[in-house]
């Protein structure tokens, strides 16, 4: 049985970095391991999922191993 929910045109499942690439220049919610939540514009990321986020007056670098959740529609995020 195939899962069509997470497939692209080629039939390959989406990878986390593919999903993250679609979020660049979007406002996202990031939940960290200590339950801190950050909302800002995703500027860039790397293969370790380290994130550079634009906040109102500054950029923030978040180390990927601290990230628990990344969401575009945070109203739908678990725990909200």
QUIPE-V806224 format. One line per field, one symbol per residue. ss: DSSP state (@ for helix, = for strand, . for the rest). A space follows every 50 residues. Layout:
# QUIPE-V806224
ss = ???
This chain:
# QUIPE-V806224
ss = ...@@@=.....=..@@@@@@.....======....=========..... ====....====.@@@=====..@@@....
